Amino acid sequence: MKTLALFAAVALSTTSLLASADVVTVMSTTQTVIRAGLPSQLFFSVQNNGPDTATGVTVAVSTSSSYTCDCPSGDIPSGQNRIGTISFIAPAANTTLPISVTATSSVP
């Protein structure tokens, strides 16, 4: 009797052990020119291509400029996406400003 109960518990837990989510981040802007010293925005989406729900999604932004981020977090069901916005002041000098956005999930 104990062996059956243990087997049933293991069989029920394997679903979460085998869960899989494909989380993709895409950035875009509506501005064709980003002017030095002026406010700018970038938009990004975090898409879950599935097959399972991406749980505990967190977004990290990396840039040398100060910024604010309306970053999505939490669970994203398969086939859905969440939109985020990064607002920043463009550097006053003519330069390249790298901005990186990555999303991670507790479901691999």
Backbone as CSV, one residue per row, in Angstrom:
resi,resn,N_x,N_y,N_z,CA_x,CA_y,CA_z,C_x,C_y,C_z
1,MET,0.815,-1.199,0.000,0.000,0.000,0.000,0.855,1.258,0.000
2,LYS,1.908,1.300,0.793,2.778,2.468,0.828,3.494,2.667,-0.514
3,THR,3.862,1.602,-1.179,4.552,1.694,-2.459,3.652,2.360,-3.498
4,LEU,2.386,2.001,-3.528,1.448,2.612,-4.459,1.283,4.103,-4.216
5,ALA,1.178,4.516,-2.961,1.012,5.926,-2.635,2.236,6.724,-3.062
6,LEU,3.424,6.178,-2.859,4.657,6.851,-3.251,4.731,6.986,-4.773
7,PHE,4.381,5.938,-5.497,4.389,5.977,-6.956,3.414,7.026,-7.476
8,ALA,2.249,7.119,-6.877,1.245,8.097,-7.306,1.751,9.512,-7.066
9,ALA,2.426,9.758,-5.963,2.958,11.085,-5.668,4.053,11.456,-6.660
10,VAL,4.928,10.530,-7.001,5.987,10.788,-7.968,5.394,11.032,-9.354
11,ALA,4.410,10.262,-9.739,3.779,10.423,-11.050,3.094,11.782,-11.155
12,LEU,2.491,12.279,-10.090,1.821,13.575,-10.117,2.815,14.725,-10.179
13,SER,4.001,14.558,-9.593,4.962,15.651,-9.565,5.808,15.737,-10.831
14,THR,5.817,14.712,-11.672,6.660,14.757,-12.858,6.172,15.767,-13.873
15,THR,4.913,16.151,-13.842,4.408,17.156,-14.776,5.155,18.465,-14.603
16,SER,5.320,18.936,-13.365,6.015,20.192,-13.145,7.517,20.045,-13.384
17,LEU,8.071,18.861,-13.193,9.496,18.646,-13.436,9.818,18.702,-14.918
18,LEU,8.863,18.370,-15.771,9.081,18.334,-17.207,8.513,19.566,-17.921
19,ALA,8.084,20.576,-17.156,7.503,21.775,-17.764,8.545,22.503,-18.598
20,SER,8.080,23.150,-19.666,8.981,23.844,-20.573,8.304,25.094,-21.111
21,ALA,9.036,26.219,-21.090,8.519,27.472,-21.649,9.635,28.129,-22.452
22,ASP,9.282,28.666,-23.594,10.235,29.345,-24.476,9.932,30.842,-24.423
23,VAL,10.688,31.589,-23.586,10.445,33.007,-23.374,11.370,33.812,-24.283
24,VAL,10.771,34.724,-25.078,11.514,35.521,-26.054,11.249,37.003,-25.779
25,THR,12.299,37.822,-25.861,12.173,39.266,-25.666,12.491,39.990,-26.968
26,VAL,11.625,40.930,-27.364,11.826,41.711,-28.593,11.679,43.190,-28.243
27,MET,12.665,44.012,-28.665,12.626,45.459,-28.416,12.254,46.211,-29.685
28,SER,11.598,47.373,-29.512,11.268,48.222,-30.657,11.139,49.667,-30.177
29,THR,11.097,50.591,-31.124,10.867,51.993,-30.809,10.005,52.600,-31.913
30,THR,9.255,53.623,-31.560,8.472,54.335,-32.564,9.247,55.536,-33.088
31,GLN,10.374,55.842,-32.439,11.194,56.981,-32.847,12.213,56.531,-33.882
32,THR,12.307,57.261,-34.978,13.335,56.940,-35.973,14.657,57.602,-35.616
33,VAL,14.593,58.694,-34.844,15.795,59.393,-34.391,15.685,59.596,-32.887
34,ILE,16.755,59.268,-32.180,16.826,59.539,-30.749,17.751,60.735,-30.584
35,ARG,17.223,61.840,-30.093,17.967,63.096,-29.994,18.746,63.170,-28.677
36,ALA,19.992,63.608,-28.782,20.876,63.730,-27.624,20.267,64.652,-26.567
37,GLY,20.287,64.194,-25.314,19.820,64.989,-24.187,18.320,65.052,-24.006
38,LEU,17.553,64.389,-24.863,16.095,64.455,-24.771,15.498,63.125,-24.296
39,PRO,14.296,63.180,-23.717,13.643,61.943,-23.276,13.321,61.026,-24.458
40,SER,13.481,59.744,-24.237,13.182,58.742,-25.258,12.548,57.531,-24.602
41,GLN,11.912,56.707,-25.417,11.297,55.474,-24.933,11.600,54.330,-25.885
42,LEU,11.777,53.170,-25.294,11.855,51.914,-26.042,10.757,51.021,-25.514
43,PHE,10.216,50.222,-26.374,9.175,49.287,-25.989,9.697,47.874,-26.204
44,PHE,9.225,46.961,-25.392,9.624,45.572,-25.572,8.462,44.661,-25.205
45,SER,8.500,43.482,-25.782,7.506,42.480,-25.417,8.231,41.228,-24.959
46,VAL,7.613,40.567,-24.017,8.091,39.277,-23.536,7.049,38.264,-23.952
47,GLN,7.396,37.400,-24.876,6.483,36.404,-25.457,6.820,35.025,-24.915
48,ASN,5.799,34.272,-24.531,5.998,32.873,-24.147,5.516,31.997,-25.299
49,ASN,6.462,31.352,-25.978,6.124,30.457,-27.085,5.784,29.046,-26.619
50,GLY,5.693,28.858,-25.306,5.223,27.590,-24.743,6.218,26.458,-24.770
51,PRO,5.753,25.287,-24.565,4.349,24.864,-24.547,3.645,25.080,-23.206
52,ASP,4.400,25.345,-22.127,3.779,25.506,-20.811,3.815,26.968,-20.374
53,THR,3.136,27.268,-19.269,3.145,28.606,-18.694,4.542,28.931,-18.179
54,ALA,5.029,30.124,-18.512,6.296,30.611,-17.967,5.978,31.226,-16.606
55,THR,6.459,30.622,-15.549,6.140,31.092,-14.204,7.278,31.943,-13.650
56,GLY,6.913,32.892,-12.815,7.900,33.729,-12.153,8.784,34.512,-13.117
57,VAL,8.204,35.034,-14.186,8.992,35.778,-15.178,9.492,37.080,-14.555
58,THR,10.779,37.350,-14.742,11.368,38.613,-14.318,12.109,39.217,-15.510
59,VAL,12.158,40.534,-15.545,12.818,41.256,-16.634,13.975,42.053,-16.039
60,ALA,15.133,41.996,-16.700,16.302,42.770,-16.282,16.720,43.689,-17.422
61,VAL,17.008,44.940,-17.082,17.459,45.928,-18.065,18.893,46.297,-17.733
62,SER,19.726,46.364,-18.759,21.124,46.743,-18.574,21.466,47.877,-19.530
63,THR,21.908,49.016,-18.981,22.332,50.155,-19.795,23.177,51.080,-18.927
64,SER,23.983,51.909,-19.563,24.815,52.845,-18.809,24.067,54.142,-18.496
65,SER,22.902,54.346,-19.076,22.093,55.535,-18.850,21.094,55.262,-17.730
66,SER,20.693,56.314,-17.009,19.646,56.112,-16.009,18.317,55.935,-16.739
67,TYR,17.447,55.142,-16.181,16.193,54.812,-16.858,15.125,54.454,-15.841
68,THR,13.888,54.437,-16.293,12.785,53.848,-15.544,12.185,52.770,-16.429
69,CYS,11.685,51.733,-15.803,11.144,50.616,-16.568,9.788,50.203,-16.029
70,ASP,8.826,50.166,-16.908,7.527,49.563,-16.609,7.673,48.124,-17.094
71,CYS,8.244,47.285,-16.225,8.621,45.923,-16.611,7.575,44.912,-16.151
72,PRO,7.131,44.053,-17.051,6.178,43.015,-16.663,6.858,41.947,-15.809
73,SER,6.086,41.303,-14.955,6.602,40.181,-14.168,5.441,39.258,-13.838
74,GLY,5.786,38.077,-13.336,4.752,37.107,-12.984,4.664,35.994,-14.006
75,ASP,3.519,35.367,-14.087,3.313,34.235,-14.991,2.812,34.709,-16.357
76,ILE,3.316,34.055,-17.414,2.836,34.336,-18.773,2.406,33.006,-19.388
77,PRO,1.106,32.825,-19.627,0.632,31.582,-20.240,1.194,31.397,-21.649
78,SER,1.223,30.170,-22.096,1.713,29.840,-23.436,0.935,30.617,-24.488
79,GLY,1.662,31.187,-25.463,1.028,31.911,-26.551,0.691,33.355,-26.235
80,GLN,0.978,33.816,-25.015,0.672,35.203,-24.656,1.954,36.010,-24.499
81,ASN,1.797,37.339,-24.446,2.947,38.201,-24.225,2.593,39.311,-23.255
82,ARG,3.617,39.990,-22.772,3.461,41.153,-21.906,4.324,42.261,-22.496
83,ILE,3.821,43.492,-22.434,4.506,44.648,-23.010,5.142,45.471,-21.890
84,GLY,6.336,45.995,-22.152,7.025,46.849,-21.193,7.564,48.090,-21.885
85,THR,7.896,49.114,-21.092,8.418,50.369,-21.610,9.635,50.783,-20.804
86,ILE,10.684,51.218,-21.514,11.871,51.778,-20.876,11.927,53.250,-21.267
87,SER,11.949,54.131,-20.271,12.057,55.576,-20.515,13.431,56.030,-20.040
88,PHE,14.098,56.868,-20.830,15.438,57.329,-20.473,15.719,58.661,-21.141
89,ILE,16.753,59.340,-20.655,17.253,60.558,-21.290,18.468,60.137,-22.108
90,ALA,18.429,60.419,-23.399,19.550,60.056,-24.261,20.789,60.850,-23.843
91,PRO,21.972,60.237,-23.927,23.201,60.954,-23.567,23.330,62.241,-24.396
92,ALA,23.970,63.267,-23.806,24.116,64.560,-24.476,25.131,64.514,-25.614
93,ALA,26.002,63.530,-25.608,27.028,63.424,-26.650,26.592,62.439,-27.723
94,ASN,27.173,62.577,-28.899,26.940,61.640,-29.984,27.655,60.333,-29.638
95,THR,26.905,59.323,-29.298,27.496,58.069,-28.831,26.544,56.920,-29.078
96,THR,27.047,55.732,-28.884,26.201,54.536,-28.933,25.760,54.220,-27.512
97,LEU,24.480,53.977,-27.340,23.935,53.644,-26.027,23.377,52.227,-26.064
98,PRO,24.161,51.260,-25.609,23.623,49.894,-25.606,22.581,49.716,-24.499
99,ILE,21.478,49.095,-24.861,20.429,48.762,-23.896,20.064,47.307,-24.124
100,SER,20.119,46.541,-23.059,19.814,45.116,-23.139,18.643,44.795,-22.221
101,VAL,17.688,44.022,-22.738,16.543,43.578,-21.936,16.507,42.057,-22.012
102,THR,16.516,41.416,-20.853,16.426,39.956,-20.816,15.302,39.556,-19.874
103,ALA,14.646,38.467,-20.221,13.575,37.925,-19.387,13.938,36.502,-19.001
104,THR,13.685,36.164,-17.758,13.936,34.803,-17.289,12.670,34.275,-16.625
105,SER,12.584,32.963,-16.566,11.433,32.295,-15.979,11.921,31.157,-15.096
106,SER,11.166,30.840,-14.059,11.547,29.710,-13.214,11.245,28.380,-13.884
107,VAL,10.488,28.409,-14.997,10.273,27.203,-15.808,11.266,27.278,-16.945
108,PRO,12.190,26.304,-17.031,13.233,26.386,-18.077,12.688,26.279,-19.485
